[in-house]
């Protein structure tokens, strides 16, 4: 029979996993709806859906999780701005540039934090991961380089390939590579996990 502390710890772990699943669903929802709409109606209607879904995702995060993350807010703001310009000018170039702007913003913010001695990843995820200063520094460098690489790739793809190719890569390539890259950091998270013995 489980002791009370062990049972409480298991309940907290289940609650954390549930919140992470909800958070992932909220974050992936807009891009999934964008893709479905594109394949049925085209890029302009999909852009309108992306704008609405991005704003709704932020509101849903506040209602369900009682928390609004910085990254979803930035993503929604850029979606509204560049998606709005796409619809206003009837020019899909703006929505194709949106991922570039978002990735460069994330990569730039992380790089700026490192240069100025502030670690934004630690501020955002310090309650989730307990890493040493060196661990946060290495993780931040990796994510900054990753985001900047995605920005360059997005620019290259939409300028040199068909619209359909860009949409496929946006949906599956960029999203998939982000998930794979995040999973690939598990070794680093384990290696640089802060332990009580580190204080001695």
C-alpha positions in Angstrom: 0.0 0.0 0.0 1.4 3.4 -0.9 2.3 5.8 1.8 0.6 9.2 1.9 3.7 11.2 0.7 4.3 8.8 -2.1 0.6 8.9 -3.2 0.7 12.8 -3.1 3.9 12.8 -5.2 2.3 10.4 -7.8 -0.8 12.7 -7.9 1.4 15.7 -8.5 3.2 13.9 -11.3 0.0 12.9 -13.0 -1.3 16.5 -12.7 1.9 17.8 -14.2 1.7 15.4 -17.1 -1.9 16.4 -17.7 -1.0 20.0 -17.8 1.9 19.4 -20.2 -0.5 17.5 -22.6 -3.0 20.3 -22.4 -0.3 22.9 -23.0 1.0 20.9 -26.0 -2.5 20.6 -27.4 -3.1 24.4 -27.1 0.2 25.2 -28.7 -0.2 22.8 -31.6 -3.9 23.5 -32.2 -3.5 26.6 -34.3 -0.9 25.1 -36.7 -3.0 21.9 -37.1 -6.1 24.0 -37.9 -4.0 26.1 -40.3 -2.9 22.9 -42.1 -6.4 21.4 -42.3 -7.9 24.6 -43.6 -5.1 25.1 -46.2 -5.6 21.6 -47.7 -9.4 22.3 -48.1 -9.7 26.0 -48.8 -6.3 27.4 -49.6 -3.8 29.7 -47.9 -5.8 32.9 -47.4 -8.7 31.2 -45.5 -6.0 29.2 -43.6 -4.4 32.4 -42.6 -7.7 33.8 -41.2 -8.1 30.5 -39.2 -4.6 30.8 -37.9 -5.2 34.3 -36.6 -8.4 33.3 -34.7 -6.9 30.1 -33.4 -3.7 31.7 -32.1 -5.7 34.3 -30.2 -8.1 31.7 -28.9 -5.1 29.5 -27.8 -3.8 32.3 -25.6 -7.2 32.9 -24.0 -7.7 29.1 -23.5 -4.3 28.9 -21.8 -5.3 31.5 -19.4 -8.7 29.9 -18.7 -7.5 26.3 -18.5 -4.0 26.6 -17.2 -4.4 29.9 -15.4 -1.1 30.9 -17.1 -0.1 32.6 -20.3 3.4 31.8 -21.6 5.6 34.4 -23.3 6.2 32.3 -26.4 2.5 31.7 -27.2 1.8 35.5 -26.8 4.7 36.4 -29.1 3.5 33.8 -31.7 -0.1 35.0 -31.5 1.0 38.7 -31.9 3.1 37.9 -34.9 0.3 35.8 -36.4 -2.2 38.7 -36.0 0.2 41.2 -37.5 1.5 39.3 -40.5 -1.7 37.3 -41.0 -3.6 40.6 -40.9 -1.3 42.1 -43.5 -1.7 38.9 -45.6 -5.5 39.3 -45.6 -5.5 43.1 -46.0 -3.1 43.2 -49.0 -4.2 39.7 -50.3 -0.5 38.9 -50.4 0.7 35.5 -49.1 4.3 36.7 -48.7 3.6 38.1 -45.3 2.3 34.9 -43.8 5.2 33.0 -45.3 7.6 35.4 -43.6 5.8 34.9 -40.2 7.9 31.8 -39.1 11.1 33.6 -40.0 10.1 36.6 -37.7 9.1 34.3 -34.9 12.2 32.1 -35.0 14.5 35.1 -35.3 12.7 36.8 -32.3 13.2 33.6 -30.2 16.8 33.1 -31.3 17.6 36.8 -30.9 16.0 37.1 -27.4 18.0 34.0 -26.2 21.2 35.3 -27.7 20.6 38.8 -26.3 20.0 37.2 -22.9 23.3 35.4 -23.0 25.2 38.5 -24.0 23.7 40.6 -21.2 24.1 37.9 -18.6 20.4 37.0 -18.3 19.1 33.5 -19.1 15.6 33.7 -20.4 15.2 30.0 -20.6 15.9 29.6 -16.9 13.3 32.3 -16.2 10.7 30.6 -18.3 11.4 26.9 -17.4 13.1 27.2 -14.0 10.1 25.6 -12.3 10.1 22.7 -14.7 13.9 21.9 -15.0 16.4 22.3 -12.2 19.7 22.8 -14.0 23.1 24.2 -13.1 24.1 27.6 -14.6 26.4 25.8 -17.1 23.5 23.6 -18.1 21.2 26.6 -18.7 23.9 28.3 -20.7 24.5 25.3 -23.0 20.8 24.7 -23.5 20.2 28.3 -24.3 23.0 28.3 -26.9 21.6 25.2 -28.5 18.0 26.6 -28.8 19.2 30.0 -30.0 21.2 28.3 -32.9 18.3 26.0 -33.6 15.7 28.8 -33.9 18.0 30.9 -36.1 18.7 27.9 -38.3 14.9 27.4 -38.7 14.5 31.1 -39.7 17.1 30.7 -42.4 15.5 27.5 -43.6 12.1 29.1 -43.8 13.4 32.0 -45.9 15.1 29.6 -48.3 12.1 27.3 -48.7 9.4 29.8 -49.3 11.5 31.8 -51.7 12.7 28.8 -53.8 9.9 26.2 -53.6 6.2 25.9 -54.2 3.6 27.1 -51.7 2.4 23.6 -51.1 6.0 22.5 -50.3 6.4 25.4 -47.8 3.1 24.4 -46.1 4.1 20.7 -45.8 7.5 21.7 -44.4 5.9 24.2 -42.0 3.5 21.6 -40.7 5.6 18.5 -40.6 9.2 19.6 -41.0 9.5 22.5 -38.6 7.1 21.2 -36.0 8.6 17.7 -36.2 12.1 18.9 -36.0 11.3 21.1 -33.0 9.8 18.1 -31.1 12.8 15.9 -32.1 15.3 18.6 -31.1 13.5 19.0 -27.7 13.7 15.3 -27.1 17.4 15.3 -28.0 18.1 17.6 -25.1 17.1 15.0 -22.5 20.7 13.9 -22.1 21.8 17.4 -21.4 19.0 17.9 -18.9 20.1 14.8 -17.1 23.8 15.6 -17.2 23.5 19.1 -15.8 20.6 18.5 -13.4 21.3 20.6 -10.2 21.7 18.3 -7.2 21.8 19.2 -3.5 25.4 17.9 -3.4 26.4 20.6 -5.8 26.1 23.2 -3.0 28.7 21.4 -0.9 
